[in-house]
Amino acid sequence: MLIHTVLDMAQAVPVPNPEPIAPPGLEKPINTILGWGKWGVIVSGVAGLLICGAQMAIGRKNRSSFAADGASGIPWVLGGLSLAATASGIVGMFLG
């Protein structure tokens, strides 16, 4: 009975949920670092897809396992790009 009363009281107290605010002076450097990370992911994604395409083109004749390795790498590259594209939404879902 006492536990239920305590739980009811805890639910009645509003929990503050402030908006995220960058510490003074850190907003610009952090945005620069995040921009570098985004640029790195884009470059890596393009390079990964080019490498997969090259493996498939090279493995077309008499190297079918090499072509299959290139084709099997495409979902991994696209998965990594998708994760990077949705990263802020995923983090916001858990912290929002």
RODO-2510 file (C-alpha; in nm, 4 decimals, decimal comma):
residues 96
     n   res          X          Y          Z
     1     m     0,0000     0,0000     0,0000
     2     l     0,2779     0,2414     0,0916
     3     i     0,4634     0,1535    -0,2283
     4     h     0,1592     0,2413    -0,4397
     5     t     0,1238     0,5754    -0,2632
     6     v     0,4912     0,6603    -0,3216
     7     l     0,4668     0,5595    -0,6883
     8     d     0,1540     0,7718    -0,7351
     9     m     0,3287     1,0704    -0,5791
    10     a     0,6375     1,0190    -0,7982
    11     q     0,4235     1,0144    -1,1119
    12     a     0,2447     1,3337    -1,0096
    13     v     0,5705     1,5332    -0,9890
    14     p     0,6532     1,6827    -1,3296
    15     v     1,0002     1,5942    -1,4547
    16     p     1,1773     1,8870    -1,6208
    17     n     1,2918     1,8201    -1,9773
    18     p     1,5010     2,1184    -2,0870
    19     e     1,6029     2,1722    -2,4466
    20     p     1,9671     2,0890    -2,5211
    21     i     2,1821     2,4014    -2,5183
    22     a     2,5437     2,4097    -2,6265
    23     p     2,7899     2,5375    -2,3649
    24     p     2,8978     2,8960    -2,4360
    25     g     3,1724     2,9089    -2,6955
    26     l     3,1477     2,5419    -2,7974
    27     e     2,8682     2,5550    -3,0541
    28     k     3,0867     2,6564    -3,3493
    29     p     3,3742     2,4088    -3,2844
    30     i     3,1341     2,1191    -3,2257
    31     n     2,9429     2,2018    -3,5466
    32     t     3,2778     2,2016    -3,7293
    33     i     3,3684     1,8587    -3,5892
    34     l     3,0240     1,7180    -3,6768
    35     g     3,0590     1,8633    -4,0261
    36     w     3,3951     1,6915    -4,0676
    37     g     3,2401     1,3646    -3,9531
    38     k     2,9539     1,4000    -4,2012
    39     w     3,1992     1,4777    -4,4800
    40     g     3,4057     1,1720    -4,3857
    41     v     3,0995     0,9474    -4,3946
    42     i     3,0007     1,0802    -4,7385
    43     v     3,3509     1,0249    -4,8767
    44     s     3,3659     0,6763    -4,7240
    45     g     3,0233     0,5878    -4,8640
    46     v     3,1130     0,6974    -5,2164
    47     a     3,4468     0,5143    -5,1958
    48     g     3,2746     0,2015    -5,0626
    49     l     3,0218     0,1948    -5,3450
    50     l     3,2967     0,2556    -5,6038
    51     i     3,5021    -0,0300    -5,4586
    52     c     3,1999    -0,2626    -5,4630
    53     g     3,1312    -0,1677    -5,8253
    54     a     3,4946    -0,2237    -5,9204
    55     q     3,4934    -0,5668    -5,7566
    56     m     3,1801    -0,6610    -5,9466
    57     a     3,3249    -0,5359    -6,2775
    58     i     3,6608    -0,7093    -6,2274
    59     g     3,5000    -1,0328    -6,1107
    60     r     3,2630    -1,0560    -6,4052
    61     k     3,4875    -1,2960    -6,6019
    62     n     3,6186    -1,6119    -6,4308
    63     r     3,6263    -1,4552    -6,0811
    64     s     3,2685    -1,4935    -5,9685
    65     s     3,3587    -1,5019    -5,5979
    66     f     3,5277    -1,1610    -5,6308
    67     a     3,2122    -1,0223    -5,7934
    68     a     2,9977    -1,1802    -5,5222
    69     d     3,2129    -1,0147    -5,2549
    70     g     3,1535    -0,6797    -5,4228
    71     a     2,7797    -0,7377    -5,4410
    72     s     2,7611    -0,8507    -5,0790
    73     g     2,9385    -0,5322    -4,9689
    74     i     2,6694    -0,3026    -5,1092
    75     p     2,4156    -0,3630    -4,8284
    76     w     2,6855    -0,2946    -4,5695
    77     v     2,7772     0,0369    -4,7323
    78     l     2,4122     0,1383    -4,7656
    79     g     2,3464     0,0312    -4,4054
    80     g     2,6317     0,2472    -4,2804
    81     l     2,5125     0,5450    -4,4832
    82     s     2,1559     0,4964    -4,3586
    83     l     2,2732     0,4806    -3,9978
    84     a     2,4773     0,7977    -4,0416
    85     a     2,1838     0,9750    -4,2078
    86     t     1,9462     0,8885    -3,9247
    87     a     2,1936     0,9275    -3,6374
    88     s     2,0548     1,2552    -3,5053
    89     g     1,6993     1,1218    -3,5148
    90     i     1,7987     0,8030    -3,3333
    91     v     1,9843     0,9941    -3,0615
    92     g     1,6963     1,2426    -3,0331
    93     m     1,4515     0,9557    -2,9869
    94     f     1,6406     0,8263    -2,6837
    95     l     1,7154     1,1662    -2,5294
    96     g     1,3994     1,3485    -2,6360
***
